Every structure is written in C-alpha cells, then in structure tokens.
Amino acid sequence: MFYKIICPIVRFIVWVLNGHLHIHHKDRLPKGNYILVAPHRTWWEPLLFALGASPMEFMFMAKIELFKNPVLRFILNHAHAFPVDRKNPGPSVLKVPVKGLKKGKLSLIIFPSGTRHSAKLKGGALVIAKMSQKPMVPVVYQGPLSFKGLLKRQPLKVNYGNPISIDRKTKLTHENEAIIYQQLEDAWNNLDQELDPNFHYIAK
C-alpha cells in the first residue's frame, strides 16, 4: 500500500523538478515480473525506471547504512528495499530477491556494476536470474548526471530493451558468464544508440 501511495508522489516531484520524463519501449517489458538490469549512472535513475514501468512494483538493494536512520528505515522497508552490507555481503543478497521474485508480485532493479564509478560487472544479477527463472530486462538512462542539471530541466530518458533469459540448465561458468555479460553490454549499447548515437557516459 505504501508503495502505491509514494509512487504518484515521486512522479509529481519529478514533474515539478524537471517535467521532461520520456519513457521508450515500455512495450518490450514482459508479462509477469522480471529483473531490470542497468549500468549505474545516477542515484535517481532507479526511481525513473520504476516510474516508467508502473504499475509494476519493484524491490531494490540499499546499503545497510541507510537503515540506521529510523525514519529512512521505515520508508525503505515499506518501499520494498532490503539492506546490503557491501563490505560483507551475506547469503541474503541473493536469497531475499530470489524469494521475492519467485512469489511473482514484485520485480527487481539491480545494477551489476554495483556502483556508479565501476564498469566491472558482478555475477549477482546472473545468479538471481537463474535461481528465480525470471528474465533480465536491460534498461538505460540518459539525461542530467547532476542535481543541477536536473533542475535545469534537461530531458530525462529511459529506454527498455528485450528480455534476456538464463536457462535453468545453464552452468554459470566464467565462459558462460562472459557470454551473458556481453549480451548485456551489447543491449545497453544498442539502447543508448536508439536514444542518442552521440551519447557517452562520463562518471561524475
């Protein structure tokens, strides 16, 4: 219920601050729940991905430090967020999203690189996709990378790609992981090209 209440509020705030949210190829999203997989470019892009895919509701990972604040902890818990200790990630990093995905009501937003300043893909997204047997949907954000740019009302663009599935029988060897990673990288590049062939992400 909280998620359904907060979603239109966030949409209104985005409209007031910027007013230029453009969603592309929402028709590519599969029926049922899925895993949105993206390169991490800004702290607000998960909000835009979720808004664009509404009415689907999403789980997402949040660093454990954010849960120390009681007010923020209440908001995060009711917005389907779950804590992750980046220094000592435990089994819950995989078990919680897999369990949530298998229930079929929530989708997941995940950034394989784990950070906005890393281009190195991590294997968690692939393991979650295989264990849950839910498709990964590549998605990219293009737009302002600073809050100042957001307030200047530079257009916000979200582009969804075609689903990528991992067969239950596929073993996640280094070779197979490399192949799937390349599929994701190619999909992100194609999605960026669809929006703007001249776009090039530079970490702030």
C-alpha positions in Angstrom: 0.0 0.0 0.0 2.8 2.4 0.9 4.5 1.8 -2.5 1.2 2.7 -4.3 0.9 5.9 -2.3 4.5 7.0 -2.7 4.8 6.3 -6.4 2.5 9.2 -7.6 4.2 11.5 -5.1 7.6 10.7 -6.6 6.1 11.1 -10.1 4.8 14.6 -9.1 8.2 15.6 -7.6 10.0 14.5 -10.8 7.5 16.5 -12.8 7.9 19.7 -10.7 11.7 19.5 -10.7 12.2 18.6 -14.3 8.9 17.9 -16.2 10.6 16.0 -19.1 10.5 12.3 -18.4 10.4 10.3 -21.6 9.8 6.5 -21.5 10.8 4.5 -24.6 9.7 0.9 -25.5 7.7 0.1 -22.4 6.0 -2.4 -24.7 9.2 -4.6 -24.5 8.6 -5.3 -20.9 7.5 -9.0 -20.4 4.3 -10.1 -18.8 4.8 -11.1 -15.2 7.7 -10.0 -13.0 11.3 -9.6 -14.1 14.7 -8.1 -13.3 15.6 -4.6 -14.6 19.4 -4.6 -15.2 21.2 -1.3 -15.8 24.5 0.4 -15.9 24.6 2.7 -12.8 24.7 6.4 -13.8 22.9 8.4 -11.2 21.3 7.9 -7.8 17.8 8.8 -9.1 17.6 6.5 -12.1 16.1 3.6 -10.1 13.1 5.9 -9.4 12.7 6.7 -13.1 13.0 3.0 -14.1 10.3 2.2 -11.5 8.0 5.1 -12.6 8.4 4.1 -16.2 7.4 0.5 -15.6 4.5 1.3 -13.3 2.1 -0.2 -12.2 4.7 -3.0 -11.6 6.2 -2.7 -8.2 10.0 -3.2 -7.5 12.4 -4.4 -4.9 15.8 -2.9 -4.8 19.0 -3.2 -2.8 20.1 -0.3 -0.5 23.3 0.0 1.5 22.9 -1.1 5.1 24.0 2.3 6.5 20.8 3.9 5.2 18.7 1.6 7.5 20.3 3.1 10.6 18.1 6.2 10.4 14.6 5.1 11.8 12.6 7.4 9.5 14.6 6.3 6.4 14.4 2.7 7.5 10.6 2.9 7.7 10.4 4.4 4.2 12.9 1.8 2.7 11.2 -1.2 4.3 7.8 -0.1 3.0 9.2 0.7 -0.4 10.4 -3.0 -0.8 14.1 -2.1 -0.2 16.3 -4.6 1.6 19.7 -3.9 3.2 23.1 -5.0 1.8 26.4 -4.8 3.6 28.8 -4.0 0.7 31.8 -4.9 2.8 30.5 -8.3 4.0 27.6 -9.3 1.7 25.9 -12.4 3.0 23.6 -15.0 1.5 20.6 -12.7 1.9 21.9 -10.6 -1.0 20.7 -13.4 -3.2 18.1 -15.2 -1.1 15.9 -12.1 -0.5 15.5 -11.0 -4.1 15.1 -14.6 -5.4 12.4 -15.4 -2.8 10.6 -12.1 -3.7 10.8 -12.8 -7.5 9.5 -16.4 -7.1 6.4 -15.1 -5.3 5.6 -13.3 -8.6 4.3 -10.0 -7.2 7.5 -7.9 -7.3 10.2 -7.2 -9.9 13.8 -6.3 -9.1 16.0 -3.4 -10.1 19.7 -4.2 -10.0 23.0 -2.7 -11.1 25.6 -5.4 -11.9 28.5 -3.0 -11.5 27.3 -2.2 -8.0 28.5 1.4 -8.2 28.2 4.4 -10.5 32.0 4.6 -10.7 32.7 1.0 -11.7 32.4 -0.6 -15.2 33.2 -4.1 -13.8 30.2 -6.4 -13.9 29.5 -8.6 -11.0 27.8 -12.0 -11.1 24.9 -11.5 -8.6 22.4 -10.5 -11.3 23.0 -13.6 -13.3 22.7 -15.9 -10.2 19.5 -14.2 -9.2 18.1 -14.5 -12.8 19.0 -18.2 -12.9 17.7 -19.1 -9.5 14.4 -17.2 -9.8 14.0 -18.2 -13.5 12.9 -14.6 -14.3 14.1 -12.7 -17.4 16.6 -9.9 -17.2 15.4 -6.7 -19.0 18.3 -4.3 -20.0 17.5 -0.7 -19.4 19.4 2.6 -19.7 19.1 6.1 -18.5 20.2 9.2 -20.4 19.9 12.7 -19.0 21.5 15.0 -16.5 24.0 13.4 -14.2 24.0 16.2 -11.5 21.1 17.6 -9.5 22.0 21.0 -11.0 21.3 19.6 -14.5 18.1 18.0 -13.3 16.9 21.4 -12.1 17.8 22.9 -15.5 15.1 20.6 -16.8 17.4 18.7 -19.2 15.3 15.8 -20.6 15.2 12.5 -18.7 15.2 9.5 -21.0 14.6 5.8 -20.1 14.8 3.0 -22.7 13.8 -0.6 -22.0 15.3 -3.5 -24.0 14.2 -7.0 -24.9 14.3 -9.7 -22.2 17.3 -12.0 -21.7 16.7 -15.3 -20.1 19.1 -17.8 -18.5 18.1 -21.4 -18.8 18.0 -23.4 -15.6 20.4 -25.9 -17.1 23.0 -23.3 -18.0 26.0 -23.5 -15.7 27.4 -20.1 -14.8 31.0 -20.9 -15.7 33.4 -18.0 -16.4 32.9 -18.6 -20.1 29.1 -18.6 -19.9 29.1 -15.5 -17.6 31.3 -13.7 -20.1 28.9 -14.5 -22.9 25.8 -13.2 -21.0 27.7 -10.2 -19.8 28.5 -9.4 -23.4 24.8 -9.7 -24.3 24.0 -7.2 -21.6 26.8 -4.8 -22.7 25.6 -5.1 -26.3 22.0 -4.5 -25.3 22.9 -1.4 -23.3 25.0 0.0 -26.2 22.1 -0.6 -28.6 19.6 1.1 -26.2 21.9 4.1 -25.9 22.2 4.3 -29.7 18.5 4.2 -30.1 18.2 7.2 -27.8 21.2 9.2 -28.9 24.1 7.9 -31.1 26.3 10.7 -29.7 25.7 9.8 -26.1 28.7 8.9 -24.0 28.6 8.4 -20.2 31.2 10.1 -18.1 31.2 9.3 -14.4 30.9 12.4 -12.2 
